[in-house]
Amino acid sequence: MAGFRGKLDRYIQMKGVTYWFKMTLPKDMIPCFDGKKSILQSLKTGDRKTARDRRDKLERELKDIFRQYRDGTESAPMVDIALNLGAALKQDLKQTEDPEERYLITSIAEDREERLRTEEERQAFRQGWLGRDPVDKHVDKWLEAAKLSDKTTSEWKGLVRRFARWCEPKGYRLPDDITRKTAGEYVTEELEPMNRKTAQKHLSAIVGYWDYLINRGLTDAELSGNPWKNQLQPQRRKQGDRKRLEEKERAFTDNELKLVLYGDAFSGTRGSRLMHDDMMKEIAMIGALSGMRLGEIVTLTVGGAKGGIFDLSKAKTEAGVRRFPIHSQLQEMIDRRREGKDDSELLFHETRNMPNAPDALSKAFGRRRKALGVTEVIDGKRRSLVNFHSFRRTFITKARHAGFAETDIADVVGHDTDAKKSMTFGVYTEGAAMDRRRAVVEAVKVPMNY
């Protein structure tokens, strides 16, 4: 990092074998720093070059605070300055094992807290000093380590941050405040009123995040265990109920397939909306004749659709990584989309600059489906019982009705099965032969566009 103009060793001085940072505060900033006339902080190094680099960083941070405070922006009120001072002193304390230095830093922290003017400022200082971070502070690092799909990453980040927003007005923060009782409070207030599957999805995200915090030593819950596990009461086995079965998401009927595969939803419009509708027809046809998830289709590369084979090297699950034949009714469209493109390009190149393309296209298909009158909504449920995932249900249903075994269908659509987890099928076989997979794919027929 380049330094500022000025003396090479400005603001640094050697004390014993360690360099220290000392800056005299501008007069208008003295009231913001508890009346102190200067900032004194150990640079925790005896190397002059390292000291200069750390000096530059501190100098930039302080000048940013000065500028923000002078501008009167909300990002630098006194409570923020108090928070930063507490955090800086805490960092100094963590970086030294010398008993005298630790005593000095602790004494400075006590003195500064006492000299703050309001209780709000003192609370902010204590928050920085105690190192009590926002609940979702580590969510990005967790998701980076988890290596989930883009869609799941975005979704789980939102679910954890929803919990963080609930915590803020209540004053709950990591690591000490989130006890099993606190977790139960959130589940009772926010999750139990939800649809059971939705609530379980919210809870699964938070459980995964908390496991990460425990494993990385970022919370003290290691001995007591994850406070979120088993928070939702187990449901008793449901009795047979036709009404309940009729409320489950389902496959498309053949009449619905004709509409969503061939219908012109926005024939009276021009431009990008019409172009996207044509693209959605092609994506829908691939979904119907391959059983692929929308996210798998959108991320499919030109190289992943050559030689008459779909080759999925990335998928939602390990079982989703698979190879299977391209349906004969799709080959002409695939060849046209591949023409003149490199293997690394997206097959649906129109989506390359589309933020979170799977979600965007899921919504686009929803608008198309509704415009065509293909919908079935049940009171109390947000999602229609037919949606893009219905293509996957349709493919599996048609393959099953054609008489194929579960394991053969699972090898095409990328599902785990109990049989595939056994020693025989899970360890000593690589799945159905390609000819068998071709037979499964070609057995699926969709109605023609008469």
Sequence and secondary structure as in RCSB ss.txt:
>XXXX:A:sequence
MAGFRGKLDRYIQMKGVTYWFKMTLPKDMIPCFDGKKSILQSLKTGDRKTARDRRDKLERELKDIFRQYRDGTES
APMVDIALNLGAALKQDLKQTEDPEERYLITSIAEDREERLRTEEERQAFRQGWLGRDPVDKHVDKWLEAAKLSD
KTTSEWKGLVRRFARWCEPKGYRLPDDITRKTAGEYVTEELEPMNRKTAQKHLSAIVGYWDYLINRGLTDAELSG
NPWKNQLQPQRRKQGDRKRLEEKERAFTDNELKLVLYGDAFSGTRGSRLMHDDMMKEIAMIGALSGMRLGEIVTL
TVGGAKGGIFDLSKAKTEAGVRRFPIHSQLQEMIDRRREGKDDSELLFHETRNMPNAPDALSKAFGRRRKALGVT
EVIDGKRRSLVNFHSFRRTFITKARHAGFAETDIADVVGHDTDAKKSMTFGVYTEGAAMDRRRAVVEAVKVPMNY
>XXXX:A:secstr
    SS TTTTEEEETTEEEEEEE  GGGGGGGTT SEEEEE   S HHHHHHHHHHHHHHHHHHHHHHHHT TT
S HHHHHHHHHHHHHHHHHT   HHHHHHHHHHHHHHHHH SSHHHHHHHHHHHHT   TTTTHHHHHHHHT  H
HHHHHHHHHHHHHHHHHHHHT  TTTS  HHHHHHHIIIIITTS HHHHHHHHHHHHHHHHHHHHTT SSTTTT 
 TTTT S         HHHHHTS     HHHHHHHHH  TTTT  THHHHHHHHHHHHHHHHHHH   HHHHHT 
BGGGEETTEEEESS SSGGG EEEE  TTTHHHHHHHHTT  TTSBSSGGGTTSTTHHHHHHHHHHHHHHHTT  
   TT SS SSSTHHHHHHHHHHHHHTT  HHHHHHHHT   TGGGSHHHHTS   S HHHHHHHHHH       
